[in-house]
Amino acid sequence: MTQTRIGVVGAGILGLAIARRLAETRPDAAVTVLEKEDRVAAHQTGHNSGVAHAGLYYAPGSLKATLCRRGIGLLKEYCADRGLPYEECGKVVVARDASELGPLAEIERRATANGVPGLRRLDAGGLREIEPHAAGVAALHSPTTAIVDFPAVARAFAADVRDGGGEVRLGFEVVRLGRAGDRVRVASPEEELVFDRLVVCAGLQSDRVARLAGDAPAPAIIPFRGEYYRLVPERTDLVRGLIYPVPDPRYPFLGVHFTRRVDGGVDVGPNAVLALAREGYRWRDVRPADLWETLRWPGFRHMARRHWRTGVKELYGSAVRRAYVAEARAFVPDLRVDDVVPAPAGVRAQAVDPDGSLVDDFRIGRVGPVVTVRNAPSPAATSSLAIAEYVTDRI
C-alpha cells in the first residue's frame, strides 16, 4: 500500500500535537515534522507562562472557546497518563475597583456560557480567603485553571510521534515551498522533500511560511515580547495560585499578572512591547529585516496610531522596574521592588489584519493540499490536543 506523505512545519507544541494525532489515526500515512531549530519547543512553547486555561475569556462559540474547553480536558488526561506535572492551583480574576465590576461580570457570563466548571464570585473577604495577600473589591475564582510544564508535554508529544513511526527532523529550515501537481515540495538550503499533504504550524514564522505555500499575505505576524519578573524565593508565599487582572477588552493580552510555576516559583508579568526581531527575547536582539517588515506592514501602522498610548505605557513599565512593580502592587500591595528579579522573556506571534485589527481567535486556513495555522496564540498550548483533532479532520 502506498503511504500518504504528510509533513508538519514546526515542532512547537501545536505542530507536534498534530503530528502525534496523525501518527495515531492515519496508519496509511508517513508523518514528518520539520523544525529549523536543534530542539523541539524552542520558541513560544518554551517561553510561555505554563498556564492551562479553563476558558474564561473567549467569546462563546469561537474556536478559542470550543477548543480550549475540549483541550484542557484532553491535556489533563494526557499529563496524568504520562506522569507529567499538572496542578489545579486555581485562578482569581480581580476587579480593583467598582469600574471593573461590569467587565468582570462579562467574563463570568462568557465563562459560564463556555461551561467552565466550579466558578465562584467572590467579594473582598472571599478573595482574601483564596489569596491572603491579594487586594480587590471582587473577583471571579476558577478552581480548575492549572499550571503545567509545556516543554515537557511537547517532548512527550515528539516521543509519541517517533513511537508511532513518524519522524521529527531537527535543523530543517523551510526556505521554499512549491506545488507539483497535487503534491508539495518543501526545501531547506540543503535538500528537498515531497509531501502529499502539508500542515504549517510555524508560530512566529507562520505568515512567512504560509505565503510560501500560496496563502494570502494577511494576517501578518507582529512579534510582541512579553517581559517577566520573578519573585525571589523567600517571597513566593505572597501568591498561592494565579492572580489576574480584569483584561482590557480592546486587546488580546491579559495584562500583568502573577503566575505560580510547577517548580514552585512565581512569575510577574508579562507586559507586551514590540520585539525588534521575530525571535527577539532580549532588547539587544535586533534584526533589521524583521523590524523593517513589521514597520512597513499597513496593519502595524494602523494599529500603532490606534494604540500608541498603551504602547508607551508598556514600554515605560518594562524599562523601569519600579513602574512595573507599581502596576503589579495594585493586586498584591505587599509586593516590594526588591522582591523581584528579571526572568526570561517570551515572544508572542500576534496576527494583525491590514486594517490594524488584532486577530483574537484562532485562524486556520487551507490552500489546496496545505493547511495553514495563521494565528494560534494563548490558549493554543492548552488547546493543542483539541486543535490537533480539528486540523487532522480537515486534512
Secondary structure in CASP SS format (residue, H / E / C, confidence):
PFRMAT SS
TARGET T0000
AUTHOR 0000-0000-0000
METHOD secondary structure of the structure
MODEL  1
M C 1.00
T C 1.00
Q C 1.00
T E 1.00
R E 1.00
I E 1.00
G E 1.00
V E 1.00
V E 1.00
G C 1.00
A C 1.00
G C 1.00
I H 1.00
L H 1.00
G H 1.00
L H 1.00
A H 1.00
I H 1.00
A H 1.00
R H 1.00
R H 1.00
L H 1.00
A H 1.00
E H 1.00
T H 1.00
R C 1.00
P C 1.00
D C 1.00
A E 1.00
A E 1.00
V E 1.00
T E 1.00
V E 1.00
L E 1.00
E E 1.00
K C 1.00
E C 1.00
D C 1.00
R C 1.00
V C 1.00
A C 1.00
A C 1.00
H C 1.00
Q H 1.00
T H 1.00
G H 1.00
H H 1.00
N C 1.00
S C 1.00
G C 1.00
V E 1.00
A E 1.00
H C 1.00
A C 1.00
G C 1.00
L C 1.00
Y C 1.00
Y C 1.00
A C 1.00
P C 1.00
G C 1.00
S C 1.00
L H 1.00
K H 1.00
A H 1.00
T H 1.00
L H 1.00
C H 1.00
R H 1.00
R H 1.00
G H 1.00
I H 1.00
G H 1.00
L H 1.00
L H 1.00
K H 1.00
E H 1.00
Y H 1.00
C H 1.00
A H 1.00
D H 1.00
R H 1.00
G C 1.00
L C 1.00
P C 1.00
Y E 1.00
E E 1.00
E C 1.00
C C 1.00
G C 1.00
K E 1.00
V E 1.00
V E 1.00
V E 1.00
A E 1.00
R C 1.00
D C 1.00
A H 1.00
S H 1.00
E H 1.00
L H 1.00
G H 1.00
P H 1.00
L H 1.00
A H 1.00
E H 1.00
I H 1.00
E H 1.00
R H 1.00
R H 1.00
A H 1.00
T H 1.00
A H 1.00
N C 1.00
G C 1.00
V C 1.00
P C 1.00
G C 1.00
L C 1.00
R E 1.00
R E 1.00
L E 1.00
D E 1.00
A H 1.00
G H 1.00
G H 1.00
L H 1.00
R H 1.00
E H 1.00
I H 1.00
E C 1.00
P C 1.00
H C 1.00
A C 1.00
A C 1.00
G C 1.00
V C 1.00
A E 1.00
A E 1.00
L E 1.00
H E 1.00
S E 1.00
P C 1.00
T C 1.00
T C 1.00
A E 1.00
I E 1.00
V E 1.00
D C 1.00
F H 1.00
P H 1.00
A H 1.00
V H 1.00
A H 1.00
R H 1.00
A H 1.00
F H 1.00
A H 1.00
A H 1.00
D H 1.00
V H 1.00
R H 1.00
D H 1.00
G C 1.00
G C 1.00
G C 1.00
E E 1.00
V E 1.00
R E 1.00
L E 1.00
G C 1.00
F C 1.00
E C 1.00
V C 1.00
V C 1.00
R E 1.00
L E 1.00
G E 1.00
R E 1.00
A E 1.00
G C 1.00
D C 1.00
R E 1.00
V E 1.00
R E 1.00
V E 1.00
A E 1.00
S C 1.00
P C 1.00
E C 1.00
E C 1.00
E E 1.00
L E 1.00
V E 1.00
F E 1.00
D C 1.00
R E 1.00
L E 1.00
V E 1.00
V E 1.00
C C 1.00
A C 1.00
G H 1.00
L H 1.00
Q H 1.00
S H 1.00
D H 1.00
R H 1.00
V H 1.00
A H 1.00
R H 1.00
L H 1.00
A C 1.00
G C 1.00
D C 1.00
A C 1.00
P C 1.00
A C 1.00
P C 1.00
A E 1.00
I E 1.00
I E 1.00
P E 1.00
F E 1.00
R E 1.00
G E 1.00
E E 1.00
Y E 1.00
Y E 1.00
R E 1.00
L E 1.00
V C 1.00
P H 1.00
E H 1.00
R H 1.00
T H 1.00
D H 1.00
L H 1.00
V C 1.00
R C 1.00
G C 1.00
L E 1.00
I E 1.00
Y E 1.00
P E 1.00
V C 1.00
P C 1.00
D C 1.00
P C 1.00
R C 1.00
Y C 1.00
P C 1.00
F C 1.00
L C 1.00
G C 1.00
V C 1.00
H E 1.00
F E 1.00
T E 1.00
R E 1.00
R C 1.00
V C 1.00
D C 1.00
G C 1.00
G C 1.00
V E 1.00
D E 1.00
V E 1.00
G E 1.00
P C 1.00
N C 1.00
A C 1.00
V E 1.00
L E 1.00
A C 1.00
L C 1.00
A C 1.00
R C 1.00
E C 1.00
G C 1.00
Y C 1.00
R C 1.00
W C 1.00
R C 1.00
D C 1.00
V C 1.00
R C 1.00
P H 1.00
A H 1.00
D H 1.00
L H 1.00
W H 1.00
E H 1.00
T H 1.00
L H 1.00
R H 1.00
W C 1.00
P H 1.00
G H 1.00
F H 1.00
R H 1.00
H H 1.00
M H 1.00
A H 1.00
R H 1.00
R H 1.00
H H 1.00
W H 1.00
R H 1.00
T H 1.00
G H 1.00
V H 1.00
K H 1.00
E H 1.00
L H 1.00
Y H 1.00
G H 1.00
S H 1.00
A H 1.00
V C 1.00
R H 1.00
R H 1.00
A H 1.00
Y H 1.00
V H 1.00
A H 1.00
E H 1.00
A H 1.00
R H 1.00
A C 1.00
F C 1.00
V C 1.00
P C 1.00
D C 1.00
L C 1.00
R C 1.00
V H 1.00
D H 1.00
D H 1.00
V E 1.00
V E 1.00
P E 1.00
A E 1.00
P E 1.00
A E 1.00
G E 1.00
V E 1.00
R E 1.00
A E 1.00
Q E 1.00
A E 1.00
V E 1.00
D C 1.00
P C 1.00
D C 1.00
G C 1.00
S C 1.00
L E 1.00
V C 1.00
D C 1.00
D C 1.00
F C 1.00
R E 1.00
I E 1.00
G E 1.00
R E 1.00
V E 1.00
G C 1.00
P C 1.00
V E 1.00
V E 1.00
T E 1.00
V E 1.00
R E 1.00
N E 1.00
A C 1.00
P C 1.00
S C 1.00
P C 1.00
A C 1.00
A C 1.00
T C 1.00
S C 1.00
S H 1.00
L H 1.00
A H 1.00
I H 1.00
A H 1.00
E H 1.00
Y H 1.00
V H 1.00
T H 1.00
D C 1.00
R C 1.00
I C 1.00
END
